[in-house]
């Protein structure tokens, strides 16, 4: 497969592996838990911090568990003022990315290389977080679309490319452009693996607008499909036969083509009254009734109109309504995000957005849950200072409700698909016009204006009125999270001896690095308390917690491994004989393994050991020393 080469690729190719893990620290005062709940890392999350470090911090909990990822990274137009400052440990990279080279502007001849260096490790971590049957969507425009496709082919595999979706985001053109004016953005979609084989989307009012019930069939709304086979009589001789028109008993046979169905299937259609011969029963050929109740979900298309998912103006208008003014440039509309999330067809989907911006993704998750009673969850990552005052604040207002003054629109009639053929038939035309007139007479006093319009062949009738009231909240909640100190025990012991990771945080980290698996929530160590600020240096410090009991603790197991940790977040204890792993403890662990899970291997993390390697081998127990030997064992 062809690959894309760019400056810095050799340095950042495995950079994601060296990004340190950080503890997730709950900030209760900025959280917005649901009524009766406390802030919890198993809730929706809004994470403030560099998204590269944030994604690495999420791995121990969420590796392989995210159903849908959406990101809206910088488009690299040269006018965004974005900076690239990942701490890549290479002198050439540090010189190249020195402060004088930031922000990345249009006249930077290497801005495309820097953008690729920024995206590569983030996409690598996003892939690790994605479930095997999950999908990732990346919004982009023409500046980097072709380069994005190239690196995503390399990271996710070109066989996992699903679609290049065009979102038609504008409905006007600007004649200020000198050449072409773009009305679209691209959304690149990949799957994680071939475990995802089918993608369908829910039916919409527009997709159902072609259904009716002119004969008042008790089975409900229906539409028809052709009964005539595209193949000729010579091609499908077994499907050539005469059928009877019930109205006059005439025997019908198509002069050139076969029927779509066998004589036996046709007999069933007749018996179940599935043939439609027109309103007068005298159509030249029958059509087959297809009932809405039995209609399948829809295959998604790769062109999405602003009429369907919202425009860029709609995204801005929503933010203005929530905050009372423009506070963010070019937010995505919630309709676009609802469309993307809906493609998972999972009411309990976990959705991640690591370039969260104004928080549209969280708004869409909450809106979908309110519509269908789902339990979807979101994780947002935002590095800018407005993570609290804009991103999280928008979600707080959407959850609780907010003051709103403006025009409310209500759909008064289900959209109807119309054509010149429809209006050319007196009955169909008069039926539609009578319905509209009836609605206008009924609703005239309830709305300041009733607007009728036809767009893309669909007739809609909308009532409009000005409101000045509180927009109701959607419910739900979230936990606000900051990133703690890097979980590097050697550095912490040497430089900041009073700052150590909590037992639960270290347990998650070690279990993931040892096995490649995350601890199931039900079996995970207790959620760590938020960090307290140290005086002077301002370092994050784990809050006091109850000391674990004496001896190594079983923190989790997989099909192959049982992982133990012998640890206290106490420097004096770590340097004492009590921190050492002993023969007595090893024998007890081996005996428990032989009783409960005889086929499994045991790995114990501790600061030191008082037992020989030979004895450990005989007991089938492995030892990893803290802080020097945090290593990955072969995952099953």
N, C-alpha and C positions, 0 to 999 in steps of 0.2 A: 504494500500500500504506500502511495506517495506520502511524504511527511513534509511539514513546513519547518524550515530552519530560520532562526532569528537570533539577533545578538543577545547574549545572556542565557540562551536556552541550556547550555551545558551546565551553568551554575544553578539554575532554578529547577532543573529536571527532577531532582529529588528533594527540593527545598522543603516540601510539605512534611517530609519525614523528620526533619530536624526542628520543626516548630515546637516549642515546649508546651506541654499540657499545663493548663491553668485551672484553678478551682473556680466553680461557679458560685458566686456569693449573692445571696438573696438580699435585696434592699426593700424591707417591708414598707417603709414610708412612701416609696414610689410605686409600689405594687397596687393592683386593683383586684383583689380576690372576689369571687362570687360571695353572696351573702351567706354567712355562717361558716366560711372557710378561711383558713390561714394561708399566707403565701407558701407555695409549694413548687419544687422543681419539676413535679409531674404535671403541672398545670400548663396553660399557654405561657410562652416565655417571650419577653422583650429584652434582648441582651445588648448592653452598651459596651462596645469595645471594637478594636480592629477585627474585621470579619475573618481574616486568616487565623488569628489566634482564637477567635470565637468558635470557628468551625472545628478546630483541633480540640477545644475544650468540650465540645458537644459529643465527640466520638465515643468516649466511654459509655455514655448513656444511649446514644441514638444511632450508632453505626448500623447500617442495614435496615433501619426502621422507618425512614422517611418515604412516604408514598408519592409526594409531589413536591418538586423544587421549582420555584420561580425566582429568577434574578433579573434585575434591570441595571446592569453595570454601566459605567460611563461609556458613552458612545464614541468618545475620543474624537470629537469634532474639532478640537483645538480651542474651543471657547468655554470649556467647562471648569477650568482651573483645578482639575484633579491632580493629586500628587502620588507618586510612587515611592514608597520608603521602606519596603520590606527589608528586614535586617538579614540580607543574604551574606553569608560568611565567606566573602571572596574580595581581596583588595581591589581587583579590577572593577567589580560591581560597585563597591563602595565609592570609588572614584567617579564612575559613570553616573551614579545616582546621588551625587553630592547635592546639598541643598540648593546650590545655585542653578541646578538643572530642573528644579521644581518651582511652580507647577508646570505640568506638561502642556505646552501651548502649540498653536498651529505651526509656527515657524521652527519647531523642534524637528529636525530631520529624522530623528530616531524615536518619535512618539509612538509609532506602531510597534516597535520592538519593546518599548517600555510597557505598553498596554498588554502585549502578549506575556511578558514576564510577570505582570500583575495577575493576569487571568489564570495562567497555567497551574500554580499550586492550589488556587482556590477551587478550580474545577476538579483537581485530583481529590481534595478532601470532600467535595460535594458528592463525588462518585462513591466514596466510601460510606457516606451517610445514606445514600439512596437505597431503598429496598430493591430486591432482585426483580420485582415486578413493577418498580416505580418508574416515573418519568421526570425529566428535567426540561424546563422551558426557559429560554434565554432571549430577552428582548434586545434588539440591536438595529442599527440602520446601515446604510450603504458604506459608511466609513470603515467598518471592521467586519461586516457580515462574512465576506469570503475567507478572511483569516480565522474568524471564530469557527466556521465550518471545518477548516483544516485541522485545528488543534482538537476540536471535539471528536472528529473522526479518529484521531490518534489516541485520545484518552478513553473514549467510550466505545470505539470501534465503528467503522463505517457501516457495518451490518446492523447497527442499532439506531441509525438515523431513521426518524419517523416522518418528519414534515418540516418544510420551511413555510410557516404560516404568514400570510400577508394580512396585516391589520390595517384596513383603510380607516385612518384616524381623523381625516379632515374631509369636509364636504365643500370646501371652496378652494380656489387656486389663488396664488399670489403672483401678480404680474411684476412684482419687484425682482423676481428671479430673472437672471439673464438667459438661462437655458431651460433645463427641466426643473419643475417644481414637484417635490415628492409629497404625495398624500398618504404614504404608507410607512409602516415600520415592519420589520421582520421579527418573528418569534420562532427561534430554532428549537426543535423538539427531538430529544433522544430518549430511548429507554435504557435501563441498566443492563438487561439481558433478554434472551428469548423466552424467559418465563412470562413475559407480557406478550400475548398473541392476539388479543382482540381489544379494540378501543371503540366504544360506542358512547353517544351522548344522549341526554334526556330529550324527549320530544318537546317541542315548543308550540306556542299558540300559532305561530306562523306555519309550522309544519302541519298543524292540524286544521288549518283554515280551509282546506279543500274538502273537508268532510261535511256532509249534510245528512238530512233524513226526509227527503221529499215524500216518501211513501209511508212515513211514520212507522218504520220497522221497529218492532219491540226489542230488537237486539241492539238498538242504538245507532249512533252516527256512523256513516259509511261513505266510501268513495268507490270508484270503479276502475278496473284495469281492462285493457283490451283482451278480447277472447281470440283474436286472430294471430296465428303464428307468423313470425317473420319469414319462416321457411316456406318454400313453395310446395305444391302438392307432390311434385316429383321427388322432392327431398324428404318429405315426411309422409309417405303413403299410408302409414298406420294411423295417422291422425286426420284422415280424410273420411268424412261421413256426413250425413244429413241430420240436422237438428230441427226440432219443431218449435215454431213461434206460437206461444199459448193463445194469443189474442185471436188469431184467425186460423190456427192449425196449419199454416203454410210450412212446407219442408224447405229449410234453408241450407245451402251449401255455398261456400265462398268460391268464386269462379277461378281464382288463381292460387290461393294459399290454403294451407292446412289450418286446423284449429290447434290451440295450445295444449289441449288436454285430451286424454284418451276417452273412448266411449264410456268406459266404466266410471272415470272421474266426472265426466259430463252428467252421467245419470245421477251421481251423488249431488252435483250442483243443482240439478232440477228438483230432486227430492227435498233438499234443504232450502229451496227458494233463494238461491244465490245469484240468479241471472237477472240482469236489469235490461229491459227492452225499451227504455225511454218512458217519459211521463205518460204517453198515450199508448204504450205497449206495442208500437208498430215500428221500432227501429229496424234498420236493415240487418244489423248483426247485434247479438247480445254483448253485454259487458259483465265482468265478474265483480260482485260486491266484495269489498274488503272493509271489515269493521274496525273502527278506531280502537275498540277494546282489545283487539288482537294485534294491533300494530306493534312492530318491533321498535327498539331504540334506533337511533340514527347513526350512520357512519359520518364522522366529522369531515368537514371540508377544510381546505387549506387557504381559503379567503374569507376573512371575517369583516363585515361591514360595520361602520360606526352605528348604523341603525339597529344592529343586532347586539353589539357589546359595548356601545358607547364610543364617544369621540374624545380626543385630547381636551377639548373644551369642557366636556362633561366631567372629566377628572378634576379640572381646575374649579369648576362650579361647585362640586361636592365639597372640596376643601374650603372654599369661600363660605359655604353655608354653615359648616361646622365651626369655623373660627371667626366668621364675620368679616373676612377679608382675605386677600391673596397672601399666603405665607409660604408657599412652596412652588417652585417652577416645574411645570410639566408632569404633574402626578398622573398615574394611570387611572382610568375609570374603574369603578368596582365591577361593572358589568364584564369587562375583559377578564378580570381575575376570577369572577364566578364561573365564567366559561371554561377557563383553564382548569380550575379545581374540580369542576363538574365532570371533566373527562376521566377522572379516576373512578367514578361510579362507586365511591366508598363514602358512606355517611360518617365513618370514623377515621377518615384519612388524617395523617399527620403531614402538615404543609410547612415548608421552610422557605424563607426569603432572607438571604444574607446581604442584600442591598436594599434595606427596608424603606428608606426615604420617608414618605409621609404616612406609611402604614396602611396602604390600600389593601395589601394582602390580608392583614388581620381583619379589616373591615369586611372584606368579601367572605372570609370564613365565618364570621359572626352572622352575617346576613344570610348565608346559606343555611346555617344551623337554625336560625329563626324561622326560615321558610319551611324546612322539611323535618325539623326535630332531630337533626344530626348531632353528632358529638365530635365533629372535626376539631383538631387542635392546630395551633400555629406556633412557629418559632420565628421571631424576627431578630435580625442582627443589624445594628446601626452604629457606626463608629463616630459620627459627628456629635457635637455638643447638644444638638437639638433632639437627641434620642429620647430625652425625658419631656422636654417642653413642646415638641411637635409630634414625633412618632407615637410615644406612649400617651400623650395628652389627647390626640385624636381618638385613640382606641378607648380611653377612659370616657370620653364624651359619647362615643357611639354606644358603649355599654350602658351608660347611665341615662342618656338622653341629653339634648342640648336645645337652647333657645333658637328658634328659626323663624324668620319672616321672609316670605317669598311666595311664589306661585306653585300651587300643588296641582298636579295633573292626575286625572282618574280616567282609566279606559272604560268607556260606556258601552262599547259593543265589541265583541270578539272580532279580531281582524279578519277581513274577508278577501280572498284572492279574486281579483276581477280582471277581465280582459275585454277587448272589443267584442269578442264573441259573446261574452256574458251580457254586455249592454245591448248587443244586437238582438237578444231574445226578450220579447216583451215581458214574459212571465218572470224571468230571472231579474231583469232590470227593475220591474215594478215591485218585486218582493224586497229587494235591497232598499229602494227609495222609501217604501212604506215603513220599513224597520227604522230607518234614520229619522223619518218624520215623527214616528211614535216616540222615539227616544228624546228628540228635541222637545216635544210637547210635555213629556213626563219630567224631564230634568231641567227645564228652562229656568225655574226659580232657584235651583240648587247651585248653579254655576254662573259665573260672570260671562263666560264665553264657551261655546261648544264648537270645537274645531274639527272639520272634516278634511282629510287629505288622502291622496293616493301616492304612495312611493313604492317603487319596484313592483308595481302591480298589486299592492296590498292596500285595501281601504281601511282606514282607522277613524274612529270617532272618539274624541277626547274632550272631557270637560275640564275647564281651568278655573281656579279661584285663588284669590290671595289669602294667605293665612298668616297669623301672627300668634304663634303658640309654641309650646315645647315639643320638639321632635322626640317621640318615645324611644327609649333605649332598647337595644337588642338583647341585653342580658349577657351573661358570661363573665369572664374575668381573666386576669393574667398576673404573672409574677415578673417583677422587674429584677434584672440580674446584672451585676458587674463582674468583671474578670479579676480574679485574685492573682497572687504572685505565681510565677512559674513553679511547677512542681519539680524542682531540681534539688534533691536532698543534699547533694554534695555542696552545691553553692550555698544553700541556706545554712547548712551547718558551719561553713567556713566564714560566711559574710554576715549573716543575720541569725545568730544562734537562738534567739528568742522567738523566731518565726518559723513554724513548722506546719505542714498541711495537717488537717484533721484526719482522724482515723477513717471516716467514711470516704473522704475525698481520695486519700491515698489508696484505699482498698479498690475503688473503682478504677483508678489509674493503673494499678498493678495487675488487676484481673484482665483488663483490656490489653495491656502490653504483653502479658504472658500468653494469652490465649487467642487474641483477635476477636473475642466475644465481649458483649456488654452484659452487665449484671441485670437480670430481670428485675423489674421494679419491685415485685413482691418480695424478692430475696435480697434486695440491695441494702447496704448499711443505711442507717438513719440519715436523713437529709442534714447536711452541715448547717450550722447557724451562720448568720452573716458576719463578715469580718469586722473587727473593731479597728479603729485608727490608732496607730502607735504615735506617741508624742515624739516630736523631733523630726525623725526621718519620714514620717507619714507612710510607712509600709503597712500593707494589709496583714492583719494577724487573726488567725482562727480564734473564735470565741471559746471560752472554757467549755469543756464537755466532760461528761462522766468518763472516768478511766475504764478501759476494757478490762475484763477479768484476767488473771494470770494465765500465761500460756498462749500459744498460737491459736488464732480464731479462724475457723473455716469461713471464708468470705464468699465462696461460690464454687460451682463446679460445672463442667461440660461433659460431653459424652466420653471424654478421654481423661480429663484432669480434675483434680480437687486442689484448690488453691487456698493456702493458709497465710495469715499475716500475724507476725509477732511484733507489735509496735505500740508506742505511746508517743504523742506529740510533746515530749519532754526531753530536753537535751541531757539533763543529768541522768535520767533513767536510761536513755539510749547508750550512754557511755558506761553504764554499770553492768555487773555480771548478770543482773536480772533480764537484760535484753538479749542474752545469748540463747540460742536454740540448743537444747540438751538431749542426751540420749533417752532419758525418761520420757520427754515430750515426743520424741521421734517414734518410740515404741508404742506410745498411746495412740498416736495418729495412725500408724501402720495397722494397729489392731482394729481401730474404728473403720479404716478403709476395708480391711479384710472381712469385717462383719457387714458393712453397709454397701460397699461398692468394690468388690474384690478385683475387678478388671481395670481399675483406674490407677493412673500414676498420680503421685502427690508432689506438689511443689510448695515449699515453705520459704517465705521472705522473712528475714530477721537481720539484726545488725551484726550478729556474730554467731558462732556455733561452738559447742563443746562436744563434738562427736566427729569421728573420723569419716572421710569420704567412703572408705570401704564399708563401714557399718551402715552408712546411708544407702549404699548400693544394695546391700543385702536386704534391707528393709523396703527397697523400692521407693525411696523418698529422695527427691531432689531438693537442693538448697540454693537460694540466691541471696547474696549478702546485700544489705542496705548500707550505704547508698550506692555502692559501686557496681552492682551486678543486676540492674533492672534490665532484663533481657526477654526477648520473645522466644518462646518454645514453639515447636512445630504444631501448628493448629490442625485440628482434625478436619 
